[in-house]
Amino acid sequence: MDEKIFAKGRLFELVQTTQDDGRVFEVARRAPGVRLIIVNREDKKVLLTKEFRSELQGWDYRLPGGKVFDTLDEFEIHRKAGEDILEAAVVRAKNEGAEEAGVDIKDLQLFKKSTLGATVEWDLYVFEVIDWRPTINGQQLEKGEQIEADSWFTFAEAEQMILEGKMQEERIALILLQWIRTRE
């Protein structure tokens, strides 16, 4: 199957593929991301960051995380080399834990890989953080990020927030709900 990139921006590239029967498909591709389910097991609480999102023109609760690769070019090099994206996602997840949530991650495991759909390729790797400690320096946010990382919610509170639409990243809200239901 031949692949042709016919448009490329900072976050997305548009790709055409020609099938063996001549049909042409278009896909929007974005580098994968990571999200972290950070749990206080003693109190049975989950950390939701409160982040200002310009696309929402307001604050949103979400799981901490970010991009696995900073650019589409880095992602393309990784893909073409045939390297395991999961390994890169684990490294990035640990970095994002320190940056956005102010936690040093000792151990984590993949809870779910979320694939967006047929016409948009944007995978998210959602990790459950098994062992963590607060970092000495707290959050290390990137320039321009506005993220508060001190909001711990019981599983029931987080579930209610999801059902009330207080988490706008709905794909991740559903995955968190699935995670909560497996822990009850």
PEUR-V31346 format. One record per backbone hydrogen bond with DSSP energy under -0.5 kcal/mol. CO is the residue of the C=O (numbers start at 1). NH is the residue of the N-H. Records with the same first field share a line. If there is no record, write none. Layout:
BEGIN
CO->NH / NH
END
This chain:
BEGIN
2->18
4->6 / 16
7->14
11->31
12->9
13->15 / 29
14->6 / 7
15->27
16->4
17->19 / 25
18->2
19->22
23->19
25->17
27->15 / 29
28->121
29->13
32->68 / 69
33->125
34->66
35->127
36->38
37->39 / 129
38->47
39->41
40->44 / 45
44->155
45->40
46->48 / 153
49->51 / 62
50->148
51->53 / 60
52->54
53->56 / 57 / 58
58->53
60->51
62->49
64->36
66->34
71->75
72->76
73->77
74->78
75->79
76->80
77->81
78->82 / 83
79->82
83->85
84->88
85->89
86->90
87->91
88->92
89->93
90->94
91->95
92->96
93->97
94->98
95->99
96->100 / 101
97->101 / 102 / 103
98->102
99->140
102->135
103->105
104->106 / 133
107->130 / 131
109->128
112->114 / 126
113->115
114->116 / 124
119->28
120->117 / 122
121->30
123->33
124->114 / 126
125->35 / 127
126->111 / 112
127->37 / 129
128->109 / 130
129->39
131->106 / 107
133->104
142->145
145->147
146->52
148->50
150->152
151->48
153->46
154->158
155->159
156->160
157->161
158->162
159->163
160->164
161->166 / 167
162->165
166->61 / 168
168->170
169->172 / 173
170->174
171->175
172->176
173->177
174->178
175->179
176->180
177->181
178->182
179->183
180->183 / 184
END
